[in-house]
Amino acid sequence: MHTIIQLLQVLIDAVTLIVLVQVILSLLVSFNVINTYNEFVRAIYTGLNRGTDPLYRPLRRVLPDFGALDLAPFAVLLILRLISIVLVNLDAHLLLGAPL
């Protein structure tokens, strides 16, 4: 069980990194620091958007619309952090043999 929790933690860390990179790249494109005329940048930008959109879509339906400000990535990061905390506590209880 300890190994499964560690694998889940690695997956959560990977998704968190992907979301952070997508947010930063989106900001850089929005402020025209980098543009999508470059084929490599466009491919990365499109791939990250397609990969993170299934995470954002359900939250965008629930969260209020703030125009240009998208709170879905921050909500995803918050949810991932909460799941990570639960997994760490579950792992600690299982290792100590304490009842849940």
N, C-alpha and C positions, 0 to 999 in steps of 0.2 A: 504494500500500500504506500510505503514511503517513496518508492521509485515512481509510482504513478503520480503522486502529488508533485514530485520534483519535475517530472515531464510536463505536467500542467503548468507549473510555474515558468518553465522555459517557453512554453507556447504563449503564455500571457506576456512575458517579457518581449517576445518576438512581435506579437501583435501591437504592443505598446510602442515599440520602436517604429513599426510601419506607420502607425497613426501619427506619431510625432514627425516623421520624415514627410508624410503627406501634408500635414498642416504647414510645416515650414516651407515646403516647395510651393504650396498653394499661395502662401503669403508672398513669396518671392515673385511668383508669376503675377499676382494681383498688383503688386507695386512696381511691376515692370523692371525688376532687377535682372531677371532672366526672362527670356521670351520663348514661346513655344515654336518659333520658326526653326529652331535647331531640332533636327529629327530625333536625336538622342534624348533631349530634354522632353520633347513631346511624348516619346514612347514611355519614358519613366513616369511622367505626369499622368498620362492616360492609364497606364497599368496600375499605379497607386490609387487613382480614383475608382477604377473598376474593382479593385481589391477591397477597398474600404467602404464603398457604397452600400453593400449588403449589411454592414454594421450600422451605418448611419440612417438608412432608410426608415426603419421602425421608429427610431428616436425622433426623426424629423417630423413624423406624423403627430407625435405627442408634444414635442417642444413648441413653444410659441415662436412665431416668425419675427425675427429681428432685422429683416432686410438682408443687408450684406453680411451681417454677423451670424455665423453658423455655430451654434452651440453643440451640435451633435458630436464632433470629435472630442470635446471636453467631457461630455457626458459619457462617451465610450471609455475615455481614460479613467474617469471616476469609477465606473462600473468594474473595469478591469482591476483597479486598485482594491476595491472592496472584495472582489473574488479572491485576489491574492492574499488579503488579510485573513479571510475565512480559511483558505487552504493552509496558511502558516499555522493558524490556531488549531486546525484539525490535525495537522501533522504533529504538532507539539503534544496534543492530547493522546494521539495514537502511540507516540514514542514513549511517553511516560506511563501509558497504560491506565490513564485516568478515564473515568466514565465521561461521556459527552454530556 
